Structure formats: C-alpha cells, structure tokens
C-alpha cells in the first residue's frame, strides 16, 4: 500500500511484484493463522478479540491531529496541511490547519462506511439504518449484490459479514484506497516543498 511513485522506485530496485503471489501469500497466511488466531479486520489477526488500531472500522467520525493528518467529521473528510511551518502558524493563530476538504454526499458516505465497516469484518444493519435511514441492501443494492454473488459477503438478520474469501477482496480494496491516500500525501508533500521538512 504505497504511492505510485514508491512503486516505481521499488520496481527499479526489486523488480515487479506478482499479484498471483500476493493472493497465494494471503491464502497461506490466513490458512495458517485461522486455527489459533481470530481475524479482527481484513488483515489483522489476534489471539483474543482485543481492540485493534484500525479506528476507521468502528468510528464514523475521527479527528486527524498533526501535520498531514486525515480526519472525518460531519460527513466531510479532510487533510491537514503538510507544511509544518503553516501547521504551527495556523494553530498559533487559532485557525484549523486544514489543507483540503471534501463533503461526502449521503451515498458516498454510505459507501465509505460500508467499505470501512466491512474492513472490520461486518456492518451492523441496525446501525446503518440508524445512520442512513435505510438498510445497506436498500441504499447500496448493487454493491451488496455484487459482493454476495462473488462469495465475499454473507447477510444475516443483524449484519453484513465478510467471508474468508471476502477478506482477501477487502485487502485488495483497502490497498487501492490507501494507495490513493498515499498518492495524495506525495502530491501534498511536493506542494509543501521545504516547508514539509
């Protein structure tokens, strides 16, 4: 889960990676861990059902503090400035150091919550209804149908749950999501220039 620029640099040094091997390694890891460990997210396993640091799986709102941090509040995702100097100046002058912000539409926020919830292995149907006024199957029918048909999703009366096969698909989706985040970070660092350092 690295930016496109980092992928190009790694390719020069180590050569191309194989998605075929990626799937094989994921299957080997899952198969060998599942007898002793509990999956806590698409890629986290634990001996117990302890809390994980993937706060995006269970919190609709979270604050990003620090230069270059991301947050999601009030249905908007934002990124703080990557310029440390600007960040400090904004804080000293009582301004939020927000560099970029995007207000999600209701459906975009529902898709985001669906993606992040299933990264944490399940989406509570009642919580989804409480937040969006509709069941995931009613608000995101194509997404739910697609993931069910490919064997990635089970529907119970209480929740939508990732299957073992679905955990791998979510690793792929989260990889692409975080690659996009890292591309944004690279662009932001470049724009901040020497102020980033």
Secondary structure by P-SEA (a helix, b strand, c coil): cccaaaaaaaaaccccccaaaaaaaaaaaaaaacccccccccccccccccccccccccccbbbbcccccccccccbbbbccccaaaaaaaaaaccccccbbbbbcaaaaaaaaaaaaaaaccccaaaaaaacccccccccaaaaaaaaaaccccccccbbbbcaaaaaaaaaaaaaaaaaaaaaaaaaaaaaccccc
